[in-house]
């Protein structure tokens, strides 16, 4: 797994299933905010922790693949807020 440096985050897209059973990742539209799960954080990250579900600015993160699984990487500044359970 990737260990982010500085104030970077490794994020996992949250997927939703629509009424017809089609799975749509929350990050399908980079122009809109997206809900993601924090998978790993850099040592300078102050406001989020691993396991948090957060709302991010979609255009401020980049997609990557690790071991054939899709993730996003970005800085803590991409986070708009933490979604309370």
C-alpha positions in Angstrom: 0.0 0.0 0.0 1.1 3.6 -0.6 2.2 5.6 2.4 1.5 9.3 1.6 4.1 12.0 2.5 3.5 15.5 3.9 -0.2 16.5 3.9 -1.2 14.1 1.2 -4.1 11.6 1.4 -4.8 8.2 -0.2 -8.6 8.0 -0.8 -10.9 5.2 -1.9 -14.0 6.1 -3.9 -17.3 5.3 -2.4 -19.7 3.6 -4.8 -23.5 3.8 -5.0 -25.9 1.6 -6.7 -28.7 3.3 -8.6 -32.3 2.1 -9.0 -31.5 -0.2 -11.9 -28.6 -1.8 -10.1 -25.8 0.0 -11.9 -22.8 0.9 -9.6 -21.7 4.5 -10.0 -18.6 5.7 -8.3 -19.0 9.0 -6.4 -16.0 10.3 -8.3 -17.6 9.8 -11.8 -17.9 13.6 -12.3 -14.6 15.5 -11.5 -16.4 18.8 -11.6 -18.6 18.0 -8.6 -17.7 17.2 -5.0 -17.4 13.5 -4.2 -17.7 11.3 -1.1 -14.6 9.2 -0.5 -13.1 7.1 2.3 -9.6 8.0 3.8 -7.3 5.0 3.4 -3.9 6.5 4.4 -2.6 9.9 5.5 0.7 11.7 5.5 2.4 12.8 8.7 1.4 16.4 8.3 -2.4 15.8 7.9 -4.2 17.5 10.8 -7.9 17.3 10.3 -8.9 13.8 9.0 -8.0 10.3 10.1 -8.0 6.9 8.5 -11.5 5.5 8.0 -13.2 8.9 7.8 -15.7 9.5 5.0 -15.1 12.9 3.6 -16.5 15.2 0.9 -13.8 16.4 -1.5 -13.4 18.8 -4.4 -13.3 16.3 -7.3 -11.0 18.4 -9.5 -8.3 18.5 -6.7 -7.5 14.8 -6.7 -5.8 12.4 -9.2 -6.8 8.8 -9.9 -4.2 6.1 -9.5 -4.3 2.3 -9.5 -2.6 0.2 -6.9 -2.7 -3.6 -7.2 -5.6 -3.3 -9.8 -7.7 -1.2 -7.4 -8.7 2.4 -8.1 -7.7 5.1 -5.6 -7.4 8.8 -5.5 -4.5 10.9 -4.2 -4.6 14.5 -3.2 -3.8 17.0 -0.5 -5.7 17.7 2.7 -6.9 21.0 1.2 -9.1 19.0 -1.2 -11.3 18.0 1.7 -14.5 20.1 2.1 -15.7 18.3 5.3 -16.0 15.1 7.2 -19.3 13.2 7.0 -20.6 12.3 10.4 -22.0 8.8 10.9 
